[in-house]
Amino acid sequence: MTIEPETTAIVLIEYQNDFTSPGGVLHEAVAPVMEQTSMLENTVNVVDALRKAGATIMHAPITFAPGYNELSDHPYGILKGVVDGNAFVKGQWGSEIVDALTPHDGDIIIEGKRGLDTFASTNIDFILRSKGIKTVVLGGFLTNCCVESTMRTAYENGYDVITLTDCAAGVSAEEHDNAIKFDFPMFSKPMTSLDLLATV
């Protein structure tokens, strides 16, 4: 398999300090799997290589205004944890993209992500189609949450979806491994970062 960089986009889901960095609200929850997969280092390598090859680099952060008025008064599940921890608030350090993946000129920042599926509340599909993108490469947080939700919609929307198994992290190895073993193969072509780089 080979990919064509000019019709490929890598979508970087929530590589923000609240997940990626010591001191981030949710960092301690994901740090063990981040370390297990070396996901940040692997992602940097992939982004550098794909950017040089001419692929589109997209950043998909999740952000909320102070007070979380974009959400219901009674959030539950993963979004309740975000609200209770005061995570991903606009203008705060925790919502900023990690320094190792600071967007470059020409990168695209997807605005408006407020939930799990990057397609649900943003114009990412419009941008992908406008640019003639056929292959979507996914990495980020959480493996079995936002990465998986975005993967499923990308698949349903007709993109050729690649999920990077060592460029993702969940809150436990069990959840991360389960998603990769059972769910990713149904809606994508799972591969490691090295596997992907070998196709460029």
Buried (B, 14 or more C-beta within 10 A) or exposed (E): EEBEBEBBBBBBBBBBBBBBBEEBBBBEBBBBBBEEBBBBBBBBBBBBBBBEBEBBBBBBBBBBEEEBEEBEEEBEEBBEBBBEBBBBBEEBEBBBBBEEBEBEEEBBEBEBBBBBBBBBBBEBBEBBEEBEBBBBBBBBBBBBBBBBBBBBBBBEBEBBBBBBBBBBBBBBBEBBBBBBEEBBEEBBBBBBBEBBBEEB
